Amino acid sequence: MKCLIVGAGAIGCELIKNFSMLNVGTANKGCIYITDPDIIEVSNLTRQFLFREKHLRLPKSSTAAAAAIQMNPNLKGHIFSKLDKLCEETENIFTDKFFLSLDFVANALDNVNARRYVDSRCVANGKPLLESGTLGPKGHVQVIIPFKTESYGSQNDPEVSNDIPQCTLKMFPEEAIHCVEWAKDQFGKKFTQLPKAINKRIEEAKKEENNNDIKLTKKILKWLNKLPKSFEDCIKIAREKFNKVFVLNIKQLLYSYPLDKKDKNGKLFWTLPKRPPIPLDYSIEDQLCIDFISAYACLMANMFNIKIPYLNPRDPEIKKEMTMKTKNIPVDEFVPDDLKAKEMEYEIEFKENIENENENKIIIKKDDNKIIENDDDENEIIEKDEILCNKELINLIKNGKLGYNKLKLTSAEFEKDNDSNFQIDLIYAMSALRCRNYKLEIMDWMTVKIKAGRIIPALATTTSSIAALQTIELIKIARNSPIEEYRNSFLNLAIPLLQSSEP
């Protein structure tokens, strides 16, 4: 038999083990193809049992294939690994001719779009597909025999939206998970999206190209004027960030919406689920302040390619040493801003109408603080401001004296499995400090990692059971059993329950 296993994760490892023990692909011209573009991470080791600690950062597919040969030497020369994602972009690799050469396909995927695509290719080429999936104690197996059973794409699961409203994230968190999502969003904007945008804009400025994103251009000009040159500068930026986010912004919100503020119906504005926040006190002895300063400063240093002057910056004593350097750093005092208050009021009261910025663009005049619609005069002011900012940036980059033309920031892609990259450290500290702002229960570091990384606790028992049920259906395909003998399976170990149905 010739087969393709799509995915070498938890279910994939179990399938590879089962197939190798059954001598699948060892006879005559038979073979097993395994494809998976992922590499092995620390979190995989608890349930993907073909991998060991020595395999970290190695490709899943080739490592799993090598493990299968160790279990069954007869597979040598009969098992082949690929690092390609099975999708439209790789149809030159996984051609129709390739699919037609197979006897069946086994899915071990973790997302619906990929499942739909593999399903469509199998149906188009008339090849049986063994589909499976798990979620905690739950799992399913679906047998797809083209033109005899329904396919995976025959039905749609109901759409479930887990999106948290922006206003809730930004100003009115109701539970700790909202603070975690807010902190992750803040990390993404600051250390992933911003450096990419700045690098792109600087390249445009080198070519003397203008950009109509005036907010980004102003932000770059601001950074160029206070570019961190040393790690101490990064610590200073971290201290200022703490003051802005956890003190000044909170005081501004309370200035805009004081505790006795009432809505248009005469009810108190600060009524649950809205929680009135409190500004935080900064202390170099406070562990959360220490965690925030150290993580933010290190991420800032990495972004601006500044060497961190410590061998182990996550060491508790080193983190305290970093934070001690903020002792005499001056920070801004709160000054009420009526303009921001008007912006905030508009955003809260009309948030549903401003989701589409093109249709609901607004301007706030600084002279009378009134919100008005765009008109020709205001557009002209924006265009002039835009031209001046672009001109200033282009001149700074062209000048080259301060090295701005060589500035290239490093973007940090979110990586939950590398504890030493300061990312989860920052998200934990920011979410915990925000929980303090809103008097919410603080999540511990590991729970924050699980929530921010979208890690769904996996049960090895569920995985092995589902892979076993999948393998039983493979035997029926090998025997060319009548369609009445095939079974779809639905498992829930928590109840426990196992149901089977004809496909």
Secondary structure, DSSP 8 states (H G I E B T S, - for coil): -EEEEE--SHHHHHHHHHHHHTTTT-STT-EEEEE---B--GGGGGT-TT--GGGTTSBHHHHHHHHHHHH-GGGTTTEEEE----SGGGTTTS-HHHHHT-SEEEE--S-HHHHHHHHHHHHHHT--EEEEEEETTEEEEEEE-TTTS--GGGS----------HHHHHT---SHHHHHHHHHHHHIIIIIIHHHHHHHHHHHHHTT---S-HHHHHHHHHHHHT---SHHHHHHHHHHHHHIIIIIHHHHHHHHS-TT-B-TTSSBSS-TTS---------TT-HHHHHHHHHHHHHHHHHTT---S-S-TTSHHHHHHHHHTTTT---------HHHHHHHHHHHHTGGGSSSTTTS-EEE-TTT--EEE--HHHHHHHHHHHHHHHHHHHHHHHH-TTSGGG---------TT-GGGSHHHHHHHHHHHHHHHTT-----HHHHHHHHTT-----HHHHHHHHHHHHHHHHHHHTT--GGG--EEEEETTTTEEEEE--
